[in-house]
Amino acid sequence: MLKGMNNQSVRTYNAKLIIRLLFQYQQLSKSRLSRLLELSIPAISKILLFLEDKGWVEHVHTEHIGRGNSSGVYQISHKSSPIICIHITPSKISALVVNGKMELLLELREWYIAPAIPEELVQLVIKAYRQCANAAAVGKLKIALALHGQVDVHAGTSMFMPQAPWDSPIDFKYILEAELETQVAVDNDCVMLALAEKWTNPEHVRDFCVINVDYGIGSSFLIDDQIFRGPLYGSGQIGHSIIDQDGRKCGCGRYGCLETISSTKAMLADIRKQIKNRFSDELYQFDELEFEQAVQRYFENDPLVRRVCNKAASTLGISIYNFLVTMSVNDIVIYGEARKLGEQWLALVKDQAHFNPFEDNVASVKEQKASIRFGDLSDTELLKGIGYLFIEKILEDF
C-alpha cells in the first residue's frame, strides 16, 4: 500500500538525518545543520528540541569569539549504554568498547584462536567479553556481533562460517543473552563495513556497495539508506555470482563463483598450482606461498603472479559491471587483503566495470561512470561499524 508523508513523518525523517550528521561531524551548530540540510533554523530548532526530549541529543555551550551571538553546538548524548563491538572469524576475535557517542572507551584488542567445535568458539567470545568489560570498567555492555559467513539476523544465528572445522549453526544471540544477561545484535561482517562507511564517511550521499575481497568475497549493498537484505541469508552477496559454469567448485556447493577466481585464496591456489606444474628453478622453490609474498612478486612484475592476479581483477570488474547495469548503485568501495595489490590492480577492475557498450550513443556517459575505490577506514573505525546496529534499531522505532 502506498502511503504519503504527514508532518510528523517529515520531522522524523529529518531527525534521523540530524542524528546521522552529528555522528559524522561530532558537533554541529544550528546554522551548520541548517546549511547542510537546507532547512530553516526555526525548523532545525524544533527538531533539536524533539531530539533533546528523546534523550538523543544534548546541547553544549562553547566559548564564542567574534561578532554575533553563539547558541553553542549540539552533539549525540553520552548517556546511552556502552557497546562492545566484536568481530568473529574461525581464526580471530577482535573487540573494542565504545560509549553512546561511538567514542572509544577501550582500544582494539585481538585474540588469535583455533576452536575445534562451536562450543569452544562461544566460550572464547564470552571470555573476550569479560576481559573487555573488566578493562573498560563501565558496567554491563551491549554486544554488537559481526560474524564471518552466512547469518540469520532475525535469530542472531551463524548459519555457516567458511573455513571453520564445523558446518552446524551457532545461536550466538540466544546463548550470549542468556549467559551474559545483556542485549545482543548480530549481523554479517560485510554489513559492519557498510555501516562504518555510512555512519563515518559524510561523502556517502547516495546508494553504495561495499565489497570485501579477502580469502572469500563478501558484499553489502546500501539502498535508499538501508542495508539491502532480502529474504535470503546471502542477499546481495556478489561473491557467489557465477562467472564460469565449468569452473572450480565453491564452498557454497556451486561451480565457478566469483569467489573461486578473484578471492585472495583463489589467487594463491592458482599461483601455487602453476608454480608446481611449470617451474622447478630456485626462484619458485618454497612450499607455502603467502599472499604478502605474492603481492611482493606482483610489484616485482613476476609474469606468473601478475597473470593470475590481473585475471582476478578483470573478473571482479566484470561482476561489478553486471551489478552496475542491473542496479542503480554507482559507488563501490573495496576492502580486504586484495587492496595490497595497489592502484594498478584496481585500475584493471575499473577497466572492466566501466566498459559501456552504449557509450557512443550516450553523450554524458563519461560523467556518469561509477566511483570504484579502495576503502580507507581504519580497523578501529570498521569495527565500530557493527555497533551502529543498535543506533539503526532505535531509529527504526522512532
C-alpha positions as CSV (number, residue, x, y, z in Angstrom):
1,M,0.0,0.0,0.0
2,L,1.3,3.5,-0.9
3,K,1.5,5.9,2.0
4,G,2.0,9.7,2.0
5,M,4.2,11.6,4.5
6,N,2.5,13.8,7.1
7,N,4.2,16.5,9.1
8,Q,5.3,14.0,11.8
9,S,6.8,11.7,9.2
10,V,8.8,14.5,7.6
11,R,10.0,15.6,11.1
12,T,11.1,12.1,11.9
13,Y,12.9,11.7,8.6
14,N,14.8,15.0,9.2
15,A,15.5,14.0,12.8
16,K,17.2,10.8,11.5
17,L,19.3,12.9,9.2
18,I,20.4,15.2,12.0
19,I,21.4,12.2,14.2
20,R,23.5,10.8,11.3
21,L,25.2,14.2,10.7
22,L,26.0,14.5,14.4
23,F,27.7,11.1,14.4
24,Q,29.7,12.0,11.4
25,Y,30.7,15.5,12.4
26,Q,30.7,15.0,16.2
27,Q,29.4,18.6,16.9
28,L,27.3,21.0,14.8
29,S,25.7,24.3,15.4
30,K,22.1,25.1,14.3
31,S,23.4,27.3,11.5
32,R,25.6,24.5,10.1
33,L,22.8,22.0,10.3
34,S,20.6,24.4,8.5
35,R,23.1,24.7,5.7
36,L,23.8,21.0,5.4
37,L,20.1,20.0,5.3
38,E,18.8,23.2,3.6
39,L,16.2,23.7,6.3
40,S,15.3,26.9,8.1
41,I,16.8,27.5,11.6
42,P,13.3,27.5,13.2
43,A,12.7,24.1,11.6
44,I,16.1,22.8,12.9
45,S,15.3,24.2,16.4
46,K,12.0,22.3,16.6
47,I,13.7,19.0,15.6
48,L,16.6,19.5,18.0
49,L,14.1,20.2,20.8
50,F,12.3,16.9,19.9
51,L,15.6,15.0,20.0
52,E,16.7,16.5,23.3
53,D,13.4,15.4,24.8
54,K,14.0,11.9,23.5
55,G,17.4,11.9,25.2
56,W,19.3,11.5,21.9
57,V,20.9,14.9,21.6
58,E,22.5,17.3,24.1
59,H,23.4,21.0,23.8
60,V,26.9,22.1,24.6
61,H,27.8,25.7,25.3
62,T,31.0,26.8,23.6
63,E,33.2,29.8,24.0
64,H,32.4,32.4,21.4
65,I,34.9,34.8,19.9
66,G,33.8,37.4,17.4
67,R,30.7,39.2,16.4
68,G,27.2,38.0,16.9
69,N,25.7,35.6,19.4
70,S,26.6,31.9,19.8
71,S,24.0,29.3,20.7
72,G,26.6,26.6,21.2
73,V,26.7,23.3,19.4
74,Y,24.8,20.0,19.5
75,Q,26.1,16.5,19.9
76,I,24.9,13.0,20.5
77,S,24.1,12.4,24.1
78,H,26.7,10.4,26.1
79,K,24.1,8.8,28.3
80,S,23.4,5.7,26.1
81,S,24.7,2.3,27.3
82,P,28.2,1.4,26.2
83,I,28.7,-1.2,23.5
84,I,31.3,-3.9,22.9
85,C,31.9,-4.4,19.1
86,I,33.1,-7.9,18.3
87,H,34.2,-9.4,15.0
88,I,34.4,-13.2,14.9
89,T,36.1,-15.4,12.3
90,P,37.3,-19.0,12.8
91,S,40.8,-17.7,13.4
92,K,40.5,-14.4,15.2
93,I,38.3,-12.4,17.6
94,S,38.6,-8.6,17.5
95,A,36.9,-6.3,20.0
96,L,36.7,-2.7,21.3
97,V,34.3,-0.8,23.5
98,V,32.5,2.5,22.7
99,N,30.1,4.8,24.5
100,G,26.8,6.0,23.3
101,K,28.5,8.6,21.1
102,M,30.6,5.8,19.5
103,E,33.7,7.2,21.2
104,L,36.4,4.7,22.2
105,L,36.4,3.5,25.8
106,L,38.7,0.6,25.2
107,E,41.2,0.3,22.3
108,L,41.0,-2.5,19.7
109,R,42.1,-5.9,21.1
110,E,42.7,-9.1,19.1
111,W,42.9,-12.8,20.0
112,Y,44.2,-15.4,17.5
113,I,42.2,-18.6,18.0
114,A,41.8,-22.2,16.7
115,P,38.5,-23.6,18.1
116,A,37.7,-27.1,17.1
117,I,34.0,-27.1,17.9
118,P,31.3,-24.3,18.1
119,E,31.0,-24.5,21.9
120,E,34.7,-23.7,22.1
121,L,34.3,-20.6,19.9
122,V,31.3,-19.4,22.1
123,Q,33.4,-19.7,25.3
124,L,36.2,-17.7,23.7
125,V,33.8,-15.0,22.8
126,I,32.4,-14.9,26.4
127,K,36.0,-14.8,27.7
128,A,36.8,-11.8,25.4
129,Y,33.6,-10.0,26.5
130,R,34.5,-10.4,30.2
131,Q,38.1,-9.3,29.7
132,C,36.9,-6.1,27.9
133,A,34.2,-5.4,30.4
134,N,36.7,-5.6,33.2
135,A,39.2,-3.4,31.4
136,A,36.7,-0.8,30.4
137,A,35.2,-0.7,33.9
138,V,31.8,0.8,32.7
139,G,29.5,-1.9,33.8
140,K,27.4,-4.1,31.6
141,L,28.0,-3.8,27.8
142,K,25.5,-4.3,25.0
143,I,27.1,-6.7,22.4
144,A,27.2,-5.9,18.7
145,L,28.5,-9.0,16.9
146,A,29.9,-9.2,13.3
147,L,30.1,-12.7,12.0
148,H,32.0,-14.1,9.0
149,G,29.8,-16.0,6.7
150,Q,26.0,-16.5,6.4
151,V,24.0,-15.0,9.2
152,D,20.3,-15.2,10.1
153,V,20.0,-11.7,11.5
154,H,16.5,-12.3,12.9
155,A,17.6,-15.2,15.1
156,G,21.1,-13.9,15.6
157,T,22.5,-17.2,14.3
158,S,25.7,-18.1,12.4
159,M,24.3,-20.4,9.7
160,F,27.6,-21.2,8.1
161,M,31.2,-19.9,8.8
162,P,33.6,-20.6,6.0
163,Q,37.0,-22.1,7.0
164,A,35.6,-23.3,10.3
165,P,36.0,-27.1,11.1
166,W,32.2,-27.5,11.6
167,D,29.1,-26.9,9.4
168,S,26.5,-26.6,12.2
169,P,24.8,-23.3,13.1
170,I,25.6,-21.4,16.3
171,D,22.8,-19.5,18.1
172,F,25.1,-16.6,19.3
173,K,22.3,-14.2,20.2
174,Y,20.3,-16.7,22.3
175,I,23.4,-18.1,24.1
176,L,25.1,-14.8,24.8
177,E,21.9,-13.1,26.0
178,A,21.3,-16.0,28.4
179,E,24.9,-16.2,29.7
180,L,25.7,-12.5,30.0
181,E,22.2,-11.1,30.5
182,T,22.6,-8.2,28.1
183,Q,21.3,-7.1,24.6
184,V,22.9,-8.7,21.6
185,A,22.7,-7.6,18.0
186,V,24.2,-9.9,15.2
187,D,25.0,-9.4,11.5
188,N,27.4,-10.3,8.8
189,D,30.8,-8.7,8.8
190,C,30.3,-7.0,5.4
191,V,27.3,-5.2,6.9
192,M,29.8,-4.0,9.5
193,L,31.9,-2.5,6.7
194,A,28.9,-0.8,5.1
195,L,27.6,0.7,8.3
196,A,31.1,2.0,9.1
197,E,31.1,3.7,5.7
198,K,27.6,5.0,6.1
199,W,28.0,6.5,9.6
200,T,31.6,7.6,9.5
201,N,32.0,8.9,5.9
202,P,29.9,12.1,5.2
203,E,30.8,11.8,1.5
204,H,28.2,9.0,1.0
205,V,25.2,10.8,-0.2
206,R,23.8,8.1,-2.5
207,D,23.4,4.3,-2.7
208,F,26.6,2.4,-2.4
209,C,28.1,-1.1,-2.2
210,V,31.0,-2.4,0.0
211,I,32.9,-5.4,-1.4
212,N,35.3,-7.3,0.9
213,V,37.9,-9.1,-1.3
214,D,39.8,-11.4,1.1
215,Y,40.1,-15.2,1.3
216,G,36.4,-15.1,0.4
217,I,34.4,-12.3,-1.3
218,G,31.5,-10.7,0.6
219,S,29.5,-7.6,-0.1
220,S,26.8,-5.4,1.3
221,F,24.5,-3.0,-0.5
222,L,23.1,0.1,1.0
223,I,19.9,1.0,-1.0
224,D,17.8,4.1,0.0
225,D,19.9,4.5,3.1
226,Q,19.1,0.9,4.3
227,I,21.1,-2.3,4.2
228,F,19.6,-4.5,1.5
229,R,19.0,-7.9,3.0
230,G,16.1,-9.6,1.1
231,P,14.6,-12.8,2.4
232,L,17.8,-15.0,2.0
233,Y,20.8,-15.1,4.3
234,G,23.2,-14.2,1.4
235,S,21.1,-11.5,-0.3
236,G,23.4,-9.1,-2.2
237,Q,26.4,-11.3,-2.0
238,I,28.4,-10.7,-5.1
239,G,31.0,-13.4,-4.2
240,H,28.6,-16.2,-5.2
241,S,27.5,-14.8,-8.6
242,I,28.5,-17.5,-11.1
243,I,31.2,-16.4,-13.6
244,D,32.2,-19.8,-15.1
245,Q,29.9,-22.7,-15.0
246,D,32.8,-25.1,-15.7
247,G,35.0,-23.5,-13.1
248,R,36.2,-24.6,-9.7
249,K,33.8,-25.9,-7.0
250,C,33.0,-23.2,-4.5
251,G,32.4,-23.7,-0.7
252,C,28.7,-22.9,-1.3
253,G,28.5,-26.1,-3.4
254,R,28.1,-24.4,-6.8
255,Y,30.8,-24.1,-9.5
256,G,32.6,-21.1,-10.9
257,C,31.5,-18.5,-8.4
258,L,33.4,-15.2,-8.4
259,E,35.0,-16.2,-5.1
260,T,36.7,-19.2,-6.9
261,I,38.6,-16.7,-9.2
262,S,39.0,-13.3,-7.5
263,S,39.4,-14.0,-3.8
264,T,42.9,-13.9,-2.3
265,K,42.6,-17.6,-1.5
266,A,41.8,-18.4,-5.2
267,M,44.7,-16.3,-6.4
268,L,47.1,-18.1,-4.1
269,A,45.7,-21.5,-5.2
270,D,46.2,-20.7,-8.9
271,I,49.7,-19.3,-8.3
272,R,50.8,-22.4,-6.3
273,K,49.3,-24.7,-8.9
274,Q,51.1,-23.0,-11.8
275,I,54.4,-22.9,-9.9
276,K,54.1,-26.6,-9.2
277,N,53.2,-27.5,-12.8
278,R,55.5,-25.2,-14.8
279,F,58.6,-24.3,-12.8
280,S,61.4,-26.1,-10.9
281,D,64.1,-23.4,-10.7
282,E,65.2,-21.9,-7.4
283,L,63.1,-18.8,-8.0
284,Y,60.0,-20.7,-7.1
285,Q,61.3,-23.2,-4.6
286,F,59.1,-22.6,-1.5
287,D,56.3,-24.8,-0.2
288,E,53.9,-22.2,1.2
289,L,53.5,-19.0,-0.7
290,E,51.7,-16.5,1.4
291,F,49.6,-13.6,0.0
292,E,52.2,-11.0,1.2
293,Q,54.8,-12.8,-0.9
294,A,52.5,-12.9,-3.9
295,V,52.0,-9.1,-3.5
296,Q,55.7,-8.5,-3.4
297,R,56.2,-10.6,-6.6
298,Y,53.3,-8.7,-8.2
299,F,55.1,-5.4,-7.7
300,E,58.3,-7.0,-9.0
301,N,56.4,-7.8,-12.3
302,D,56.6,-11.5,-11.9
303,P,54.8,-12.7,-15.0
304,L,53.1,-15.7,-13.5
305,V,51.8,-13.8,-10.4
306,R,50.7,-10.8,-12.5
307,R,48.8,-13.0,-14.9
308,V,46.8,-14.7,-12.1
309,C,46.1,-11.5,-10.1
310,N,45.2,-9.5,-13.2
311,K,42.7,-12.2,-14.2
312,A,41.2,-11.9,-10.8
313,A,40.9,-8.1,-11.1
314,S,39.3,-8.3,-14.6
315,T,36.8,-11.0,-13.4
316,L,35.9,-8.9,-10.4
317,G,35.4,-5.9,-12.7
318,I,33.1,-7.9,-14.9
319,S,31.0,-8.9,-11.9
320,I,30.8,-5.3,-10.7
321,Y,29.7,-4.3,-14.3
322,N,26.9,-6.8,-14.1
323,F,25.7,-5.1,-10.9
324,L,26.1,-1.7,-12.3
325,V,23.8,-2.4,-15.3
326,T,21.1,-4.1,-13.2
327,M,21.1,-1.9,-10.0
328,S,21.4,1.8,-9.6
329,V,24.5,1.6,-7.3
330,N,27.3,3.7,-8.6
331,D,29.6,4.0,-5.6
332,I,31.7,0.9,-5.0
333,V,34.1,0.6,-2.0
334,I,36.6,-2.3,-1.9
335,Y,38.1,-3.6,1.4
336,G,40.1,-6.7,2.2
337,E,43.6,-8.1,1.7
338,A,43.4,-7.5,-2.1
339,R,43.9,-3.8,-1.5
340,K,47.6,-4.6,-1.0
341,L,47.8,-5.2,-4.8
342,G,47.5,-1.4,-5.2
343,E,46.1,1.1,-7.6
344,Q,47.4,-0.7,-10.7
345,W,45.3,-3.7,-9.8
346,L,42.3,-1.5,-9.1
347,A,42.7,0.1,-12.5
348,L,42.1,-3.3,-14.1
349,V,38.9,-3.7,-12.1
350,K,37.7,-0.3,-13.2
351,D,38.6,-1.0,-16.9
352,Q,36.1,-3.9,-16.9
353,A,33.5,-2.3,-14.7
354,H,33.4,0.9,-16.6
355,F,33.1,-0.6,-20.0
356,N,29.8,0.6,-21.6
357,P,28.6,-0.9,-24.9
358,F,26.3,2.1,-25.3
359,E,29.0,4.7,-24.7
360,D,28.9,6.0,-28.3
361,N,25.2,6.7,-28.0
362,V,25.3,8.5,-24.6
363,A,27.0,11.8,-24.7
364,S,27.2,12.2,-20.9
365,V,28.2,8.6,-20.0
366,K,31.8,9.6,-19.1
367,E,30.4,11.9,-16.5
368,Q,28.3,9.1,-15.1
369,K,30.9,6.4,-14.6
370,A,30.8,4.7,-11.2
371,S,33.1,5.5,-8.4
372,I,35.2,2.5,-7.6
373,R,37.9,2.9,-4.9
374,F,39.7,1.2,-2.1
375,G,38.2,1.9,1.3
376,D,40.4,3.8,3.7
377,L,38.8,3.5,7.1
378,S,41.0,2.1,9.8
379,D,40.4,-1.3,11.5
380,T,39.1,0.5,14.6
381,E,36.7,2.6,12.5
382,L,35.5,-0.5,10.7
383,L,34.9,-2.5,13.9
384,K,32.9,0.4,15.3
385,G,30.6,-0.1,12.3
386,I,28.8,-3.1,13.8
387,G,27.9,-1.0,16.9
388,Y,25.7,1.1,14.7
389,L,23.3,-1.8,14.6
390,F,21.9,-0.5,17.9
391,I,21.6,3.0,16.5
392,E,19.8,1.8,13.4
393,K,17.4,-0.2,15.5
394,I,16.4,2.7,17.7
395,L,15.9,4.9,14.6
396,E,13.6,2.3,13.1
397,D,11.4,2.6,16.2
398,F,11.2,6.4,16.1
